């Protein structure tokens, strides 16, 4: 469904990603793990058009993905950013409407009900100011806002960040539910290697902007090199 081919990108004169090759099949969860500064968020931001491609290409269903972020959203590639970045002064309902800004009024109503099926707590909080929600509820709102755009591929950037263990377990159960029940294709960037790999159909380890290990989630969770990456040691091929 999504192909990343020999991708290089970065900021100003600094190249962060070097010759990245990733395949994302339809209906699968693909996890990307690695220590801080490895380039995980840069990868998602490049797919989303926030960081510009220096060389290589990103293809969706065989077609080049546009480089402008709003045009990327129109293709169905939707990012739920690190830190949630909800609109705190707006209500839950208004945040969801913002997520459907490319959607017709009729479709917004339908998709909002779909979001409430997955995240019923949001329906209870529909008129509540988003900034007053708990951390877990804000993460659900960020994911729900992403779903309002009708994603073909959902990019999740560090969904466990700042959440208590019990809450992030619930969030990841909801991610698995989205994949299993709605066949949603998901690219998950996550610091918690154990849970990311348990969920993943396939996974990649990024180190210094390069993919150094890849394989099924079950293969990587047993790989000693993955542990080395999370201890901050250099991962060797």
Residue pairs with C-beta under 8 A, 6 or more apart in sequence:
1 24
1 25
1 26
1 60
1 61
1 152
1 153
1 185
2 22
2 23
2 24
2 47
2 58
2 59
2 60
2 77
2 153
2 185
2 187
3 22
3 23
3 24
3 57
3 58
3 59
4 20
4 21
4 22
4 23
4 24
4 47
4 56
4 57
4 58
5 21
5 56
5 57
5 58
5 59
6 19
6 20
6 21
6 55
6 56
6 57
7 17
7 19
7 20
7 21
7 43
7 46
7 53
7 55
7 56
7 57
7 58
8 15
8 17
8 18
8 19
8 20
8 53
8 54
8 55
8 56
9 15
9 16
9 17
9 42
9 46
9 51
9 52
9 53
9 54
10 16
10 17
10 42
10 51
10 54
11 42
11 51
15 54
15 209
16 39
16 42
16 51
16 209
17 39
17 42
17 43
17 46
17 209
17 210
18 209
18 210
19 56
19 210
20 43
20 56
20 209
20 210
20 211
21 211
22 30
22 32
22 204
22 211
24 30
24 153
24 185
24 187
25 185
25 201
25 202
26 183
26 185
27 179
27 183
27 184
27 185
28 179
28 185
28 186
28 201
28 202
29 175
29 176
29 179
29 186
29 188
29 199
29 200
29 201
30 186
30 187
30 188
30 200
30 201
30 202
30 203
30 204
31 187
31 188
31 189
31 190
31 196
31 197
31 199
31 200
31 202
31 203
31 204
31 217
32 40
32 43
32 187
32 188
32 189
32 190
32 203
32 204
32 205
32 206
33 40
33 189
33 190
33 191
33 193
33 196
33 197
33 203
33 204
33 205
33 206
33 220
33 226
33 229
33 230
34 40
34 205
34 206
34 207
34 229
35 207
35 229
35 230
35 232
36 191
38 206
38 207
38 208
38 209
38 229
39 206
39 208
39 209
40 157
40 189
40 206
41 82
41 157
41 158
41 189
42 51
42 209
43 189
43 206
44 79
44 155
44 157
44 187
44 189
45 51
45 79
46 52
46 53
46 58
47 58
47 65
47 72
47 77
47 79
47 155
47 187
48 69
48 72
48 77
48 79
48 155
49 65
49 66
49 67
49 68
49 69
49 71
49 72
50 69
52 67
53 67
57 64
58 64
58 65
59 65
60 75
60 76
60 77
60 152
60 153
65 72
65 75
65 77
66 72
66 74
66 75
73 102
73 149
74 102
75 152
76 149
76 150
76 151
76 152
76 153
77 151
77 152
77 153
77 155
78 146
78 147
78 149
78 151
78 153
78 154
78 155
79 146
79 155
79 157
80 142
80 143
80 145
80 146
80 154
80 155
80 156
80 157
80 159
81 142
81 157
82 157
82 158
82 161
82 189
83 158
83 161
83 162
84 138
84 139
84 141
84 142
85 142
86 95
86 130
86 131
86 133
86 138
86 141
86 142
86 145
87 94
87 95
87 98
87 130
88 129
88 130
88 131
89 129
89 130
89 131
90 98
90 129
90 130
91 126
91 127
91 128
91 129
91 130
92 122
92 125
92 126
92 127
92 128
92 130
92 133
92 141
93 112
93 126
93 127
94 130
95 130
95 141
95 145
96 108
96 112
96 115
96 122
96 141
96 144
96 145
96 148
97 108
97 148
98 145
98 148
99 144
99 145
99 146
99 147
99 148
99 149
100 107
100 108
100 111
100 112
100 148
100 149
102 149
103 111
103 148
103 149
103 150
107 150
108 148
111 147
111 148
111 150
112 148
114 147
115 122
115 144
115 147
115 148
116 122
116 123
118 144
118 147
118 174
118 177
118 178
119 140
119 141
119 143
119 144
119 174
121 137
121 140
122 137
122 140
122 141
122 144
125 133
125 137
130 138
130 141
133 141
134 167
135 162
135 163
135 164
135 167
136 163
136 164
136 167
136 168
136 170
136 171
139 159
139 163
139 167
139 171
140 171
140 174
143 154
143 156
143 159
143 171
143 174
143 175
146 154
147 154
147 178
151 184
152 185
153 185
153 186
153 187
154 178
154 184
154 185
154 186
154 187
155 186
155 187
155 189
156 175
156 186
156 187
156 188
156 189
156 190
157 189
158 189
158 190
158 191
159 168
159 171
159 172
159 175
159 188
159 190
160 168
160 171
160 172
160 190
160 191
160 192
160 195
161 191
163 171
168 192
168 195
169 195
172 195
172 199
175 186
175 188
175 199
176 199
178 184
178 186
179 185
179 186
188 196
188 199
188 200
190 196
193 221
193 226
193 229
193 230
194 221
196 203
196 217
197 203
197 217
197 218
197 220
197 221
197 226
198 217
198 221
199 217
200 216
200 217
200 220
201 216
201 217
202 214
202 215
202 216
202 217
203 214
203 215
203 216
203 217
203 220
204 211
204 213
204 214
205 211
205 212
205 213
205 214
205 220
205 225
205 226
205 229
205 235
206 212
207 229
207 234
207 235
212 225
212 229
212 235
212 236
212 237
213 220
213 223
213 225
213 226
213 229
213 235
213 237
214 220
215 223
220 226
225 235
225 236
228 234
228 235
229 235
